[in-house]
Every structure is written in structure tokens, then in C-alpha cells.
Amino acid sequence: MTTRMFRLLRADEIELRVGTCTDKGFTLLLYKDARCDMNILDETVGAKNWKREHTRDNKNCIVSIYDKEKGEWIGKEDTGSESNTEADKGLASDSFKRACVNWGIGRELYTAPFIWINAAEHGINIDCREYNGKKRYAPRARDLDLKVAKIEYNDNGEIKNIAIYNKNKMVFCTR
């Protein structure tokens, strides 16, 4: 069994986004948001015992935790990338979330299975749009209300079962 400083994510803390999409269906990717990281840091080490610093115009973030035994701040750093909607805010948020993964928060998401959703099977419409002369497929936003309903981990903190619902109907389960 792996020893970890931070607990594993609960189902209600895991977000979903569409990865790739074809006319037949789409993949889903699991992620966590920055508020989740802040809540887990507060819960585990206390609101006054961690800090974040951004460098390189928000490209890098250092998340430091105060080590009482050593009497010093221990930091872990990572680099982020801009989001498609709010570049600066997205960059700061992404670098923070990645630095938190270095501490172990949400690292289990990297053990997720391949998640494919057959659109027709689940009544989800796929639209095709032209973008720079190439076909781009996307599920219609009004057809999606995705959530992780259940998640279970093995003793090593790897995902062993996950159930995903769309509008209260199961669309994916590993069992």
C-alpha cells in the first residue's frame, strides 16, 4: 500500500471534459479544478500552512507546505499552459493544479481507464463544424450533463472502478 500525504479524490470532486470526438462518439478525460486543490490543502495541512507563488508570468507555480519538524517551507513547482477561454487565468490555474499533482493531489487521475462514449447508444447528438478547412466534431452541449457518480480505488491508489452518468443515465462503467 502506498503512503500518501493527501487523500484520494471523491467522485464529486472529479470533473469531466470531452477529449477527442468523432461522428460516432467521444472520449472523456478526468480532471480536478483549482478549488478542489485549495480545499484539500486546507483540509490536510491547514489554511495557514501552505502557500502558492507564481513566477515567469504565471507559467510556473510553486506550492509550498510548511514542515513543522524542519521549521521551513518545502516547495514543489510545475509549469502550466494557457486555456482556450481565459489565457492568463487559465495559465495560473493550470500551473497551480500541476504543482499540486507534484504533492500527490489528484495523481490517481492518471490511472483512469480509456473512456469512450458511443453517442448514438446514449442519445447524444454530434455536430460537425469546419475549422481551418478540417472537420471538427463535438457533442452538443445541451445533450451533456456529465458527472462521476462513483469511483473506487485499489490499495495502490489506482482507479479500479468508475461510473459516469449523463443526465442521470449511466454512460460508462468499468464493471
ChimeraX attribute file (.defattr): number of C-alpha atoms within 10 A of each C-alpha:
attribute: neighborCount
match mode: 1-to-1
recipient: residues
	/A:1	7
	/A:2	7
	/A:3	9
	/A:4	12
	/A:5	11
	/A:6	15
	/A:7	14
	/A:8	20
	/A:9	21
	/A:10	13
	/A:11	16
	/A:12	13
	/A:13	16
	/A:14	19
	/A:15	15
	/A:16	16
	/A:17	12
	/A:18	16
	/A:19	13
	/A:20	14
	/A:21	20
	/A:22	17
	/A:23	16
	/A:24	15
	/A:25	20
	/A:26	19
	/A:27	16
	/A:28	20
	/A:29	18
	/A:30	18
	/A:31	15
	/A:32	17
	/A:33	15
	/A:34	16
	/A:35	12
	/A:36	17
	/A:37	21
	/A:38	17
	/A:39	12
	/A:40	20
	/A:41	22
	/A:42	14
	/A:43	12
	/A:44	14
	/A:45	15
	/A:46	13
	/A:47	13
	/A:48	10
	/A:49	15
	/A:50	19
	/A:51	15
	/A:52	15
	/A:53	14
	/A:54	17
	/A:55	13
	/A:56	8
	/A:57	10
	/A:58	21
	/A:59	20
	/A:60	23
	/A:61	28
	/A:62	22
	/A:63	25
	/A:64	20
	/A:65	20
	/A:66	17
	/A:67	13
	/A:68	9
	/A:69	6
	/A:70	8
	/A:71	8
	/A:72	11
	/A:73	14
	/A:74	13
	/A:75	18
	/A:76	16
	/A:77	21
	/A:78	19
	/A:79	20
	/A:80	19
	/A:81	17
	/A:82	17
	/A:83	14
	/A:84	8
	/A:85	8
	/A:86	9
	/A:87	12
	/A:88	15
	/A:89	12
	/A:90	18
	/A:91	22
	/A:92	24
	/A:93	23
	/A:94	24
	/A:95	26
	/A:96	29
	/A:97	27
	/A:98	26
	/A:99	25
	/A:100	26
	/A:101	18
	/A:102	17
	/A:103	20
	/A:104	15
	/A:105	23
	/A:106	26
	/A:107	17
	/A:108	16
	/A:109	19
	/A:110	12
	/A:111	13
	/A:112	14
	/A:113	15
	/A:114	9
	/A:115	19
	/A:116	17
	/A:117	18
	/A:118	17
	/A:119	19
	/A:120	12
	/A:121	10
	/A:122	14
	/A:123	9
	/A:124	19
	/A:125	17
	/A:126	20
	/A:127	15
	/A:128	15
	/A:129	12
	/A:130	9
	/A:131	9
	/A:132	7
	/A:133	7
	/A:134	9
	/A:135	11
	/A:136	15
	/A:137	19
	/A:138	18
	/A:139	20
	/A:140	12
	/A:141	11
	/A:142	8
	/A:143	15
	/A:144	13
	/A:145	12
	/A:146	19
	/A:147	20
	/A:148	21
	/A:149	17
	/A:150	14
	/A:151	18
	/A:152	15
	/A:153	15
	/A:154	10
	/A:155	10
	/A:156	11
	/A:157	19
	/A:158	16
	/A:159	19
	/A:160	15
	/A:161	15
	/A:162	19
	/A:163	17
	/A:164	22
	/A:165	17
	/A:166	17
	/A:167	11
	/A:168	11
	/A:169	11
	/A:170	15
	/A:171	18
	/A:172	17
	/A:173	15
	/A:174	13
	/A:175	7
